Amino acid sequence: MTPFPWIRRKGKTSSLGSEEAPVEVAQTVLAGPGAVAAGGAIIGSAVGDNNNVTYIDKQYVTDGGTSLKAAHAAFEQALATLPPLLQEEARQLCDHWPDVEAAVNNLPSGRSARNDILEQWAKHEPRWLSSAPIRALPWLGQLASAYDAESASFSFYDRAVREGGYPRDLLIVQAALKAETLTEGSARSYLAAHVDLDSPLVHSVRSALEKDWDAALDQLNRWTAPAGSGQALQRLLRARILLAQDQIDQALPALREADFARFPQLGLELAQALLQRARRRATRNRLADAQEALAVALRVRNARREWFGDSAEAVVLAMRAALSCQDLATAWAICQPAPEGDANAQEADDPRVLGESALIAALTGREQRAHELLAVVTSRFTRAQVLAVLEERRADSSEDERVAEAWQRTWDAARSGPDQLMAAMGLVESGQALPDLSHLKDDYPEAVADLEKLAHVVSGTEGAGLSLLRANANQNPTIAVKLAQRYQQLGDLEKAAVTLQESATHWRDPQLMTLAARGFQRARNYEKAKECADSALRIAGPGWAAQGAMYELLVETESATGNWEQATDAAITLLRLDPHNLDARWALVKCYVTRAQPDEAWQTLTELGEAAAPRRRDEAILWVQLGARFSADPQFVGRALELMQNWPQDEELLGRFLAALLWRTTTTQPMTAEAAELLREASSDYLERFPDSVYFRALDASDPGVLLEELGRSLRREYEDEDRRELRERIAQGQSPVGMLALMNGRSYAEVCVRLTEEPPGLFASDPTSAAWEANAVQAALTGRVVMDSSAAVSLALLEPGAAERLLGSCQSIVTTDQIVGDAFHALESFALRSDAMVVWNEDEAQATLHVAPEEQMSALRRTLERAADLVRRLPRVARPELRALPGMPADRAPQAWLTALDHAKEHNLVLWCDDRALRTVARSVGVAAFGTLALIDACQREETVAPQEAMVLRAELLRHYYMDIPFSSELYGFAAQADGWQARAVAAAIARPTAWADAQAVVRLVLKAAAQVIVPEPNHAAAWLAAAYVGLWRATLPSHRAANLQTLSIQAVTQPWVSASSLPFLLTGLRNGAAEVQSGDGPLMAALARYYGQLVGQMGHPEAGTEFMSLFSQAVAADKSAAARIVITHRDN
């Protein structure tokens, strides 16, 4: 894979986090005395000075003066990559051998790399190893054994024996067992060299080597094993002695009690024993053993992955177990890398895994892949079996002559009992007679009996199709399984699953029910799959070994059907069963992210230390989005940019990575200057490669004129779109839901709601025409469940916290949806990336203009968003991944957040709390009771849980934030205007609405009072008050009365005592602006001025009145002076 140009090349140094310079891949440096590896390992050179070290991928070195705290942190980080038992013992060694830190820090990543370096240490002793105490040598022996460095392990154990290590008998046996693995050594000869030692353990091993099993077990039981590895060895030896005597049932209990995370070898021994027993048993018991073996093998695989152990060995056992369970999909997924499966690179390329994969490839119809894998298969029987399966799939009938011949060759190649049973099954199914199995009856009585029953039924099916299999399905589980297989071959997955379910119910068998659950899942009947999974768990009871597989299925099916609460619960249980199960961990992370619980998702991802590494692209996207928000690692950006190289051509993934990392720059999370530079380089590279990307885009701002012109064209197109314009106008009048604006602008619903509380057209929350309906909805909310919409959360965020809590507490029970919570978090992230400057379309000038929001306004918006997000985050919530109840809405796509609360309320007959009156109208049209915050305040005042004065203060606070159409009262509107310093802001916008003019004279008095308050300090606000009054009165008046009413308003304004030559221009500007907005012309104003002049003439006569009138216009603009002169000249006395 070609790396991106902005990734540092091998051998270069650059600092991504600390002041020390990290050295990347294949760079040789000199590490001073006391230096420690930070964030990785050092490979000790096999030749020359031991301070000369070679670094491997992503390893960094810091100066010897690094603080002890940093050194210990590095040691703990490296220690976390060792097996748990070795971690514990390494910490104990620290007090006696400080250089254990060097040993741990010097371990590279990867199993083969660790194997190599441990073998090197055994042959060429590093300087720090020379100071190792005797008690450190067994630890090194165990460490080498963990990574299959058998020669090194023997060397360390043998040295411990020679130097007088204790307990001597345990060390001798451990060394002897390692000697047995070497081509030039043997356990017998090693033990013979220590014949003087009288120990039950040594005697037991000698007897076992001589196959005197009774004596071996007797001596082993006499040995008092030391805790830890000693007891594990005793348990392992006892199990092997019992298994050698074919006493599998006696061996299993002790193995089941083992801690597989600390002693994974015991887990492998248990899985092997279970598979050994499964081959001997009838179908029901065979499935139970195989399912338990599968669960155990996967736990061992997961545990070994944590410390780079031989997880491929466990994968092979898991594949065999899955095959015995008839679970071919799982068997194939276990051995395949992403995206087809979940094997890591080391497992997928392991020869042992490849050899096992051939049969599964054949069984799953991957003919070409099966032939390719045959090249690594060495077993004559396995090759014959694979070819027989392939022949079976090519033939028109299972009783084809070529199929029978292929299975005969497989029978001829079979040597062991299990192989012969498998080949006999193939012969029976191909229409041949059951071969003589009398020699297997003693060792495999149940399996042979099953085969004989199957042969009896199958032999009679010729010409009868499936009838005999169906007739005998409940007589024997084997026949039920075979009938299900026949249905699968015919493509009828539903019938196959039903057959297994019926048989499982008849036999009360959890294993068969497991097969039925998987069958229904393959048939995409998720409800039946969940039903079978629940039945299997119920039948089996607690402690069932295969329960993990059922919880895994529940996670998959619940999430597939959008039941994320249940999927989350199942994922939690699954992870609790096996904390090292990466599938379970990522499944829970996905559940939490889907449910807008990012904190819990990050905690889950980092529960075992460093964040779990992503294996697939969907996991990578989650990893970077969560890490960008939560990771305190200064190296995070560098790691993320490096991870991007795994998908070099994935435009969407790369764009989403860069967007997340860019968002991180707006947070307080650490990022060095070098990391920021790398991010800029990566962004430039992406924009060159994907100039038209919709995921991450930039505009060239080097020429502001060109940039503004480009944005202007885009804004003009949107503005001139008739459908969009009509929708904007309807939203601006409170006639269409605010959510449509979010959909049209591509912004989050929460952000749109918050922005509407700071500027016109505002949020149309009040609806006086539906007061009775809302009052009834509030009464229902006091005793029932309520679903909260984002707009209501924004309303509460604007109020004093104590008042908001009281309003929340007035409802019996409140929930919201995951989508609303997620939308709020998205709004926060999106808002953080937005600048205070915004290019908008200026309708008056017919061009794009730059609008810069004041910092105070941006801060207020941010605070409101944060409070709203925190409020919904703390509410109980439900998942709503799709719309289920609203008529005519598509249910197969992710819904808009603004519809999820309504949809949930509709489905469950709940009450909707929403401060968008248009959406409440929609709710009532589909039978959902809905109310707004203002209606709740009214109800609380009626119930006397909120005092009248406090209720007025709450309404005023909403009014001050552009909540439109709140019924007018002089006290409320005056209080709100005074709180705004009498500036013409939200209250003036409310007065421009016709609904405020029920008492026109009261409104005019308030407007004139407000204008009087600001005419001297802020005359522009006085003008704005008059403009709002003019617009509101025009809208509220019938056309036949408009001229008279507007004339009256104008004359009242002109005759105010505060009107002077200096203030009149602002008064005229306000009235003219109002007239321009409603396009009424200046007729009413001119008539009012003429009327005013007539009053002056009546008071003082024409000459003096003319002088007085013209002096009033002395500071007016020329056009207004000319108009005044015309009034004086054209005046006629009555």
C-alpha positions, 0 to 999 in steps of 0.5 A: 500500500502506498502511504499518503505523501503527508505521512512521515517517511521511515527514518525521519524524526518528528514530534507529535506529542512530547518534546522528545523526538520520536524515531519511527520505523527501522531507525537505529539510535543510541539509547543512553543509560536509564532511557525508557521506551515510551509507547512501545518496544525496543528490539535489543541488538543481538550483536555489539553494544547492548545500548545499540537498539533498533526501533520497530513501528511507532516506537519512541525513545525519551532521554535518560532524564525522563521522570520516574513517573513517565518511566513507570507509565511507559512500563505499565503501558508495555506491561498491559501487552503481556499475559495477565499472570506475567503482568502480576509477577512482573510487578512483584519482581520490580522490588527485587529486579528493577531491570524487569522494566527494561525487559518489558519495555524492550518487547516489540509488538507482535508474536513472531517479533517477541518470539525472535527477541526472546530467542536472541536473549537466550543466546546473546544475553543483554546486559540488563539480564546479567543482573537478573535474580534467580526468581526472574528466570522462571518468569522469563521461561514463562514469557518465552513459553507464552510466545512459543520460544521453546528453546529460550523457555527451556534455557531460562528454566534450565538456568533457574534449575542450575542456579538453585531456583525454587521450588526445584521440583516445579522448575525441573518439570517445567524444564523437562516439558520444554525439553520434550518440545525440542528436537535434540532433547527429551523429558525422560533424559532431563528427568534422568539427570535429576534422579536424586530429587524425591518429589511427587511431581517428578514421579508423576511426570516420570510415570506419565512418560511411561504411560503408567497413568494410575501411578501418575495420577496418584503421585500428582494428587500427593503434590502440594502445588504452589499458587499460580502457575504451579496449580495451573500445571497440576490441573493441566497434567491431571486433565491430560492423564485423565484424557489419556485414560479416556476419562473425559467426564472426570477431566472436564469439571476441573478444566471448567473452573479454570480462569482462561484469561490467566491460563489460556492453555487450560481453556484450549485443553477444555475445548479439545476435550469437549470436541473429543467427547462430542465425536462420541456422542449422540446429536443432542449432546454432541451439539452441547459439547461443540457449542461449549467448545466454540465459546471456550475457544473464542474466549481463549482466542480473544484473551491471547489477542490481547497480548500477541499470543498464539490466537491461531491455535484457538481459531483452529479449535473454534473452527472445528467446534463451529463445524460440529455445530453445523454453523458454517457461517461462523466457522468461515467468519472465524478464519477470514479477515475483515470485512468477510470475517473477524480474523486478524492478519496473523490468524488468517495467514496461519498455515493451520488455519488455512488448512482447516479453511479448505473444508469450510470453503467447500461446505459453503460453496466457495469451490475456487477458494477450496481448491486453492486451499487444498494446496496447504492441506497435508492430510489424505483424509481431509483432501478426500473429504473436501473433494467429496463435498465439492463433488456433492455440491456439483452433482444434481443429487446427493445420491449421484454415483460420483458423490458416492465414489468420492465418499468411498475414497474418503472412507478408505482414507479414514483412519481414526474413529471420528474420521470414519464416522464422518465418512460413514455419514457421507456414504449414508447420505449419498445413498450407500449402505452403512459400512461396518462400524462394529469396531467403533461401538465400544468407543463411540456407542451413541454416535454409531447408534445415531448413524444407524437410525439415520441410515434406516430412515435415509434408506427408505427415502428413495422415491419418497422425497422428504416424507420419511425424514419429516415423519421421523423428525421428532424421533431423533434429533439427528434426523431433524438436523438432516431434514433441516439441511435438506430444506436448506439445500432446497433454498427454503431457509424458513422451513429449515429453521421451523424444523429445528425449532419444533425439534428443539421444543419437542426435546427441550434442547437449547442446542437445537434451539440455537441452530433454529435461531441462527436459521431464522436469522439467515432467513431474515425473520428476526422476530422468530430468531429472537424468540428462539434465542430467548427460548434457548437461554430459558431452557439452558438456564444460567451458566450455559456455555453457549449463552454468549452466542445467543446474546451475540445473536440478540445484539444482531437481531435487536439492532437489525430491527431497531430495538437499540435498548434491547441490543444494548442490554444484550451487548452489555451481557455479552461483554460481561461474559468475555471482556476480551471479546472485541466483537462484543466490545465494538457491538456495545460501542455501536449501540452507545453511539447509536443511542447518542451516549458517546461518553459511555461508548468511549469508556467501553472502548478504553475500558481495558486501557488504550482504546480498542483498535478498529478492524473495519472501516465502520469501526475506524469511523467510530474510533476517530469520532470518539477519540477526537472528542475524548482522547487526551493522548497528544499522539491521537492525531498522528495515530489517526492520520496513520490509520487512514492509510489503511483505506487510501481510496475511501473518499467518505472515510478519509473525509470523515476522519479529517472532519473529526480531526478538524473539529478536535482543533476547536476543543481543549484536547491536546494537539502539538504544532507538528500534529496540526501541520500534519493535519493541514498537509493531509487536508490539502492532499485530500482536497487535491485528490477529491476536489468535489467531495461532499464529505470534506470540502474547502473554498479558496479564500485567497481572493475574497471577491471570487469566494463571495461571488461563488457563494453568491451564485449558490445562495442566489440559486437557493433563493430563486428556487420557488419551492424553497422560497415558499417553504421559507415563507411558510416557516417564517409565518409559523405555518410549517414545522421548523424541522423543515428548515433543518432539512432544507439547510442541512443543519441539526434541528437543535441548532435551528431551534436555538438560532431562531431564539436569537433573531427573526423570524423567531420560534412560533411557540404560542398558538392562542387558537388551540389553547383549550386543546393544549390545556387538555394535553397538559392535564394528561401530561400531569398524570401520564408520559410525555415525549420531549422535542428539541424545541421544548428543551431549548425553551427550558435552556433559556429559563432559570435552572430552578424554574426549568426543573420545576416545569420538568417536575410538573410532568409525571414522566418525561422521555426523549429519543436517542435521535434528539439527543444525538442531534443536540450533540451534533449541533454542539459539534457543528456550532464549534466549527462555525465562524461568527461570519456568515455569507447570507443572501441580501434580498434588498440588495439582491446579492450575497453579503457578509454578516458577522454575528457579535461575540456576545450573541455567539456565546449566548447561542453556545450556552443555550445549546450546551444547556439544551444538550445537557438537559436531553442527555439527562432524560430517559430516552428511547431509540427511534432509528426509524419512523414507525407510526406516522402515516405516509413516512418511509420506515426503511431509512434514518429519520429526521430527528425532529419527527422522532418524538412525534412518531414515538408519541403516536405509536405509544399514545403519549403526550408531545411537549413541543414548542413549534406550533406547526408541529403541534398542529401536525400532531393533533392531526394524527391524534397526538395530544401536544402542548408547548412550554407556555401552555405548561406555564399557564397550567402551573399558574392555574394550579398555583405551583407557580406564582403569577409574578414568576409565570410572567417572568418566565413568559417574558424570558421566552418573549425576549428570545423571539417566541412569537405570538405570545398574547399581548399584555402591557405588563408582560411586554413592558417587562420584557422590553425593559429587561432588554433595555428598551431596545427594539429586539424580540418584543418589537418583532412580536409587536410586528405580528398581527396577533399582538394587536387585540388591544391596539391602543395599549400596544401603541402606548407601549411602543411610544413609551419604548421609543421615548426611553431610547430616542436620545441614547439609541434613536435607531431603536426608537425608529425600529419600534415605530417601524414594528408598530406600523407593520403590526398595525397594518397586518392586523387591520382590515384593508378598508381601515388601514389608512385611517389606523396608520394615519392615527398611529403616525399622528400619535407618534408625531405629537409625542412630547419628546419629538424635536428637530433632532428626533423627528428624522428617526421617527420619520425613518421608522414610519417610512421603514414600516411602510416600505416593509408592507409596501403601503406607500407614504400616504398615511404618513403624509396625511398625518403630517398634514393633519398635524400642520392643520392643528398647528394652524388652528392653534397659532395661525398660518404664518407662525404654524409654517415657521414652527412646522418647518423648524421641526424639519430643520434636521430632516433629509431634503426629501422630508423638508420638501414634503413639509414645504408642500404641506405648508404651501398647499394647506387650505384653511377650512 
